[in-house]
């Protein structure tokens, strides 16, 4: 891409799609999010606003502000994926009441579970932000 703001635009589009998907699952499908899903939402929702403002103003600082959310969200999503894949002991589940973080009932696109989609979204945003920093550092 010739203009770096388009990379920021792609990151914003990914965050908006992930935000709308999370809202659709929670508000339209009426599926209660688990504790780890709430933490991932806490990281994803602000990025949709921060990156949107950054795209509108072509402001590099928005990528700086969004980067910690992408890093923390990637870590939480990776932990959630390992938990769902039974690679982490069930005793390490952070939820003690309500919806279990280890039991994911919703699968789309041929069995792809939501934590894996979340991890893909966070990693995509993280890669795009790193690429944006490289393009704008000169």
C-alpha positions in Angstrom: 0.0 0.0 0.0 1.3 3.4 -0.9 -0.3 5.4 1.8 0.2 4.2 5.4 -3.2 5.3 6.6 -4.8 2.5 4.6 -3.0 0.0 6.9 -4.6 1.8 9.8 -7.9 1.6 7.9 -7.6 -2.2 7.6 -6.9 -2.5 11.3 -9.9 -0.4 12.0 -12.1 -2.5 9.7 -11.0 -5.7 11.5 -11.8 -4.2 14.9 -15.2 -3.0 13.7 -16.1 -6.4 12.3 -14.9 -8.1 15.5 -16.9 -5.6 17.6 -20.0 -6.0 15.6 -19.6 -9.8 15.7 -19.3 -9.8 19.5 -22.3 -7.6 19.8 -24.3 -9.8 17.4 -23.5 -12.9 19.4 -24.4 -11.2 22.7 -27.3 -9.0 21.8 -29.0 -10.8 18.9 -28.2 -14.5 19.6 -28.5 -13.8 23.3 -25.4 -15.8 24.2 -23.9 -14.8 27.5 -20.1 -14.2 27.2 -17.8 -15.9 29.6 -15.2 -14.1 31.7 -12.4 -14.3 29.2 -14.8 -13.2 26.4 -15.5 -10.1 28.5 -11.8 -9.3 28.9 -11.4 -9.7 25.1 -14.3 -7.3 24.5 -12.7 -4.8 26.9 -9.6 -4.9 24.6 -11.4 -4.9 21.3 -14.2 -2.3 21.7 -11.9 0.7 22.4 -9.8 -0.2 19.4 -12.8 0.3 17.1 -13.1 3.8 18.4 -9.4 4.7 18.7 -8.5 3.4 15.3 -11.5 5.0 13.7 -10.5 8.4 15.0 -6.9 7.7 13.9 -8.1 6.9 10.4 -10.2 10.0 10.2 -7.4 12.3 11.3 -4.5 10.2 9.9 -3.0 10.3 13.4 -0.1 8.0 14.2 -0.9 8.3 18.0 -4.0 6.2 17.6 -1.9 3.2 16.6 0.3 3.9 19.7 -2.8 3.9 21.9 -4.3 0.8 20.2 -1.2 -1.3 20.4 -1.5 -2.2 24.2 -5.1 -3.3 23.6 -4.0 -5.5 20.7 -1.1 -7.0 22.7 -3.2 -7.7 25.8 -6.2 -8.9 23.8 -3.9 -11.3 21.9 -2.6 -12.7 25.1 -6.0 -13.3 26.6 -7.3 -14.8 23.3 -4.3 -17.1 23.1 -4.9 -18.2 26.7 -8.6 -18.8 25.9 -7.7 -20.9 22.8 -5.4 -23.1 24.9 -8.1 -23.5 27.5 -10.7 -24.5 24.9 -8.2 -26.9 23.2 -7.6 -28.6 26.6 -3.9 -27.6 26.6 -4.4 -25.8 29.9 -5.6 -27.6 33.0 -9.3 -27.0 33.9 -8.2 -25.8 37.3 -6.8 -22.6 35.7 -10.3 -21.5 34.5 -10.9 -17.9 35.6 -14.6 -18.2 35.7 -16.1 -19.6 38.9 -19.8 -18.9 38.2 -21.9 -18.3 35.1 -20.8 -19.4 31.6 -17.7 -21.6 31.6 -14.7 -20.3 29.6 -13.8 -23.9 28.7 -17.1 -24.9 27.2 -17.5 -23.1 23.9 -20.8 -24.1 22.3 -20.8 -21.7 19.3 -18.8 -22.7 16.3 -19.0 -21.2 12.8 -17.3 -21.6 9.4 -17.1 -25.4 9.8 -16.3 -25.7 13.5 -14.2 -22.7 14.1 -14.8 -21.6 17.7 -15.1 -17.9 18.8 -11.8 -17.7 20.8 -9.9 -18.7 17.6 -11.6 -16.0 15.7 -10.8 -13.5 18.4 -7.2 -14.5 18.4 -7.1 -14.1 14.6 -8.6 -10.7 14.8 -6.2 -9.5 17.5 -3.2 -10.9 15.7 -4.3 -9.3 12.4 -4.7 -5.9 14.1 -1.3 -6.4 15.8 0.5 -7.2 12.5 -1.2 -4.3 10.8 -0.2 -1.9 13.5 3.4 -3.1 13.4 3.4 -2.7 9.6 1.9 0.8 10.1 4.7 1.8 12.5 7.3 0.6 10.0 5.7 2.7 7.2 5.4 5.8 9.3 8.8 5.7 11.0 10.7 7.2 8.1 
